[in-house]
Amino acid sequence: MTKNGTTRSLFELTGKVALVTGASKGIGETIAHALAEYGASVVVSSRKQEAVDSVAQHIQSRGFEAAAIAANMGRMEQVEALVDSAVSQYGALDIIVNNAATNPVYGSIDQTDSGAFDKIIDVNLKGPLMLCNKAYPILKARGGGSIIHLSSIGGLTPEKGIGMYSVSKAALINLTKAMAQDWGKDNIRINAICPGLIKTKFSEALWRDDQNRERFLSKIPMGRLGETQDLAGLAVFLASEASAYCTGGFYMVDGGYAAA
């Protein structure tokens, strides 16, 4: 039992407002549902309004609170407007999950041209930075908050075929650490989740290829690919007071891939 109640109560998110980007499907959608289940009012965001409307309506149909706000994380004016709209919707912001990502190049690193580079960096790194900077004074005024960046095991060691994507995710891990150093005094916690190969539409180019899938499986001690639900519990932990003394960390959800 904790000084404020039961240990179970540490995971409660009632009264909190969460913003989840890239939440129209896959990992982001699963995390949005999980945060809502634990009591948070969740702003579901992605590029297409119709897609986020569908997710928000599904969350609402289960008896939880959600709103849908479309935004392209590669367009900084939309990133800033997203924060304003989220606060306008619920009057606060406590939790940010930066899940939106892009990878327009699958192949050798020399296939990354200037346009692809800019798109990857804008969506995977600059967008999260600008969103968090915009939200910083709001979280500070609330007395703290939690920011969760979705990085990748490719951010630890570059993965073949997604080299530039891996570089952007490595930078996101260091952004996590830099934010943790600067904002710890404000009780704003910043952590990163590093998924392995999770079966989503986004990663389909990797797991649909038989040879590549078997290459991954041969290096995963648990012997299976990940499912989006494998990330839900960790996301709730990092969003909640259960992780009150955790910041600047990066947590693998990879079936042991990085340990093999």
N, C-alpha and C positions, 0 to 999 in steps of 0.2 A: 504494500500500500504506500502511495506517495503522500507528501505533506498536503497536497491539494485534493486528494481523493484516491480512487483506484487507479491502478496502472492502465486499465482499459480506457479510462477517461483521457489519458494523454493523447490518444489517437483521434479524439473527437475534433471535428472541424466546424461544428455548429457556430454560426455567426461570422464565419470567415468567407471572404470572397476570393475565388481563384480564377485566374485567366490561363487558359491552355491554348497554345498555338498549334497549328497542324493537327487539329482535333477532329477533322471530318472523317477520319478512318484510322485503322491501325493502332499504333501505340498511343497516339494522342487521344483517340476516341476512348480507348480502354481506361486511360488515366482520368479523363474527364468524368466517366461514369463512377470510377472508384472514389474520387474526391467528393462527388455529389452524394454517394452512399453514406459517407462519413459526416455529412451535414453541411458541406460548403455550398454556397451559391456559385455556380460555375458559368463563366463566360467561355463559350465554345467558339474558337476562331480558326479560320482557314481562308483560302482565296475566294471560294465560291459560296455565295449566300445560300443558295438552295441546299448545298451539302451540309453546311453548319446548322441550318434550320432543321434538317432531318435528324441530326444528332441531338440537338437541344430538345426537340419534340419527343424523342425516344426517352431521354432522361426524365422529362416532365411526366411522361406516361407511366413511369415507375414510381411517381410520387415525390420526386426530388426537384430542386430548383435549378434552372438553367436558362441562359439567354444566348442568342446567336449573333455574332458580329463578324462580318467578313473583313479580311485585311490581307494584303500581300506583304509578307515580311521582307521582300526585296525592295519595297518602296517606302522610304523613310517617312514620307508625309502620312502614309497610311498606318505605319507603326505608331507614330505619335498620336494620331487620331484614335487608334484602337484603345490606348490607355485612357484617353479622355472619355470615350464612349463607355468603357467598362465601369469607370467611376460614376459616370452619369446614370448608368443602369442600376447600380447597387449602392452607390454612395460611399464606396470604399474599395480597397484592394489590399489583399494580404499575402496571396500566393501567386507566383508566376511559374508556369511550366513552359519553357522554351523548347518545343518539340519540332516545330516546322523546319524542314530541311529540303535541300535539293541536290541532285547529282546528275547533271546533264551529260556527263562523260563516263562511259564504261569501257575501259581499255588502258593502253599504255599512257604514261604521264605526258608523253610528247604530243598526245592528241588533245591536250587541254589548251585551247586558244584563249586569247584575251577576253573574249565575250563570255566563254564558259567560266573562266577564272573569276571574273567580276560577279557573275550570277551566283556562284558557289559561296564566295566570300560575303556578298551582300545578304543572302538569305541565312546562311549557316553561322555567321559571325557578327557582321555589322548590325543586322536586324535585332538579334538578341541584346547586343550592347546598347543600341539606341532605345529599345523598349525598356530595358532596366534603368537606364539613366533617366528616362522620362518618369518612370515609376518611383525612383529613389526617394524624392521628397515626400511622396504619398505614404510609402512604407515607413519612412522615418517618423512622420507625424503620427502614424498608428502605433508607434512604440516597437516596431520591428516587423518581420515577415520572413517568408521563405521563398527563395528562388531556386528552381531546379532546371538545370540545363541537360538536355538529352545529347550526350556525346556519342561515343562508339568505341568498341575495342580497337577499331582502326585508328583512334586517336592516341592509342598507346603504341601500337606497331602498325605501320601502313599495310593495308590489305591490297593484294594484287588485283588490279583492274579498277580500283576506286582510289587511286593515289591522291588526287587533289581533294577529294571528299575527306579522306583520312587526315590530310594536312589541316583542313578547316576544323575538324573535330579535335585535333591536338591543340589548336589555338583556343578552342572553346574550353578545354580543360584548364589551360593557363588563365583564361579570362575568369573562370570560376575561382581560381586561387587568388587572383588579383582583386576581385570584388570582395572576397572573404576578408582579405587583409584590410581593405579600405573601409568596409561597411560593418565589420564586426562590432565596432563601438556603438553602432546604432541598433544593435540586436537584429540585424538583417543577416540571415544565414543563406549561403549560396553553396549548393552542392551539385555534382554532376552524376548522372547515371550513364554507364557505358554498356549498352546492350551488345551482345554477340549477334549471331545470325538469327534474327527473329522472322518468322514466317508472316510477312506482310506484303502488300502490293508493291511498296517502295523497294523492298529488297528482292523482288521476284527474279531479277536478272541473275542473282547469285544462287538462290536455292532451286530454281527451275532447271538449271543446267546440271545434268546428272553427275558429270565429272567433278564439277566444282562443289556440289552438295556433298559428295562422298569425301572430297578433300577436307571439307570442314568437319564432317562427322568423325573422320579418323582422328581428329585432334580435340574432340569434345569428350572429356571423360564420362559425362552423363549419357552420351550416346544418342542424343536427340537434338533437333533444332528447337529454338525457343518459341513460345507463343506470347502474344501480347499480354495475356493475363499474368505471365511471370514477372512483369514489371509493376503490377498494380500495388502490391503490398509495400514495396520499397518506396514508391511514390507517395503513398499515404504517410508512411513513417517520416520521410524527409519533409513533407508539408506540415506535419503536426508537431506538437510540443514533445512528442516522444523522442524527437531528435534535437532537443533544445541546445545541446552542447556539441552539435555536429555542424561544422562549416569548413569549406575549402576542400572537402573530400570528393573522391570519385569512386563509384561503386560499380563493379562488374556484375552483369546479369548475363552470363555467357555459358553456363553449364560446365565451367572449369576450363574453357578454351585458353584463357590467358595464363592459366597455371600449368598447362601441359607442356 
